[in-house]
Amino acid sequence: MAEQTDARLAVAVEAFLSHARNARGLSEQTVRAYANDLEQLVAFGAERGVDAVDELGLELLRDWLWDADHRGLARSTIARRSSSVRAFTRWASETGVVDVDPGVRLRAPKGAAHLPRVVSSDQVRSILDGLAGRAAADDPVALRDLAVVELLYAAAIRVSELVGIDVVDVDRGRLTVRVLGKGGRERVVPFGVPANDALEAWLERGRPAIAARAAQPDDRALFLGDRGARLGVRGAYRIVAQLLQDLPGEGPSGPHTFRHTAATHLLDGGADLRAVQELLGHASLGTTQIYTHVSSARLREVYRTAHPRA
């Protein structure tokens, strides 16, 4: 049995997050989601006089989810909270912090299925042409932004993978880049000539200019922020969000839009589903299959507008 202090809810949550990050090798994005959800649980428990893991019960966990639903949180958010707390209580049970897992019977409504946002080939081309126009004057930030978007779309990588790339990870001779995906899984993905041209301009003219004006630039990172440190997820998100905010269409306006778009365009172009799975770094083919639904939806739309007897 764990020591009594280890059973305090807030302390146990921190131990669980450390385990998720270091022992299980989960991505920082997943760990942050766990942390946000479980901080809400700790606060909810404190309001009800619960500050120990062994005081958590199924009814309190259900009340927590009900409260989230009552406050109008999205069903997908409630489903994620349910998943987070079940992962935590399972860990607490397996490590002996508690004798019985209180979350094993917890259920939440399944989140509504949303197709990922996809932009058209013409829209992608327009975005990249606009960035190329800005980069033509060798403005270092514009050169970086063009290389960022070209690589996001060309390699269909996650934003966390993009910002984690080091200069040595890029093989411009073979047109490949090595990335570290979810669960610490490494893979090598290809990119095209336009992305290579943008990377060449960034590495030869943009990156040195930003590094020169920084007190302590990051010598390893492929992409640098405006102050010379490694470009972070938020910085990459801002770059993309500004480009997508005025485009028509619903859904998130972040870097994953280019990943979703690249996967859909590959399938629309006849790429094999398993090849796309390898490119995206999906552990399960089922995860990749959502893009077949996107392609089917686009096909139906084209059919309705173009077929004389639709």
Secondary structure, DSSP 8 states (H G I E B T S, - for coil): ---GGGGBHHHHHHHHHHIIIIIS---HHHHHHHHHHHHHHHHHHHHTT--BGGG--HHHHHHHHHHHHHTT--HHHHHHHHHHHHHHHHHHHHTTSSSS-TTTT---------------HHHHHHHHHHHHHHHTTT-HHHHHHHHHHHHHHHHT--HHHHHT-BGGGEETTTTEEEEE-GGG-EEEEE--HHHHHHHHHIIIIIHHHHHHTSSS--SSBSSB-TTSSB--HHHHHHHHHHHHTTSS--S--STHHHHHHHHHHHHHTT--HHHHHHHHT-SSHHHHTHHHHHHHHHHHHHHHHH-TT-
